[in-house]
């Protein structure tokens, strides 16, 4: 028999937990061919004042009445300045996080993000908004090694498979 201190704490009732909010976002991994190899665009945000850049696939909220694909195209254009053309769905990533609402109360967030693979069609980094601290092109291998999130690393691998399968080596 377990001692009292070895027992896990009792779960609180559902009414004691912070409320759950569901969020839906969409994003895109833009690719192009440069110097004989595939490059993909990532956006970097600083963690804290003067912190290191954390690189990820551009994404953002789906606006009311907007399709997932349209939201991804818009977010990529806003955050990177690039114009892409959707070629296929890379997949969905789902995760939890906590934040404070406008009143300062804790909120649990269940977020789902749908990512698309996009062919680069134009645009310039100089035409982006200031949401990202940096944007740049990475080789596929460099992108996979740079992104700290396993789910997004998997999406880069899936993009590589798509490009190879389509005979676009």
HUJOJO-V196322 format. One record per helix or strand of 2 or more residues. SS is the DSSP state (H for helix, E for strand). FROM is the first residue (numbers start at 1). LEN is the number of residues. Records with the same first field share a line. If there is no record, write none. Layout:
# HUJOJO-V196322
SS = FROM-LEN ; FROM-LEN
This chain:
# HUJOJO-V196322
H = 4-3 ; 14-3 ; 68-13 ; 125-3 ; 140-7 ; 150-16
E = 19-16 ; 37-10 ; 53-4 ; 59-3 ; 82-19 ; 106-18 ; 134-6
